[in-house]
């Protein structure tokens, strides 16, 4: 029986490491402490994301509007017909992008964001002006450890 156990032991050790190592890396990453990370910015304030956070670009809606209204004729009826055609051609994907863009603006407003870039964690903590999301989350986590 002991011989059979040692034959399977290396596989079990490998399986254990495959589970334990990623879990321990995740436990010590800045994002591990932050349950909900929202980044609010615009195209003039690029940020370095860490992955997994929600990114709200405040000027995305105006960019989509600019695409829809590009090169429209002066005649309002023809312009409206062209915009309807563009909306139909964009289909549900374009409608989703427009909805998401405006929802982001609403969410940033409801979070009370006043300056960009802003990194908001758990709808409670915010760091303004830091373009590196991981660094901002790390600052918040340091604060949370000092202020339980």
C-alpha positions, 0 to 999 in steps of 0.5 A: 500500500505505501508503494501505491501512495508514493506513486500518486504523491507527486501528482497530488503535490503538483495538483496542490501547488496548482491550486495553492500558488495562484490563490496565494498570488491573488491574496497578495495582489492589490486587487484582492482586497478591493471587491469593486473597483471603478475607474472614471476617466476620459480620453484625455486622461489615460489610465493604466488598468490592472484588469477586472475593474470597470472602466467608465470613459466620460467622453465615450457618449459624445464620441458615439454621438459624433460618429452618428452625426458626422457629415450630415446634410443641412436638411433636417429631414435627410439628416434624421433619416441618415441618423436612423439608418446609422442606428439601424446599421449599428444594430443592438451592439451600437444601442448597447454601447450608447446605453453603457456610455450614458449609464457610465456617466450616471454612475460616475455622477451617483458616486460623486466623482469630481475629478478625473482620473478617479479610482473608486473602491467599494463605492466608498473610497476614492483616489483622484489623479492617479493614472495607475489603477494598481497604485491607487488601489494599493493606497486605498488598501494601505489606508484601510489597514490603518483605519479599520 
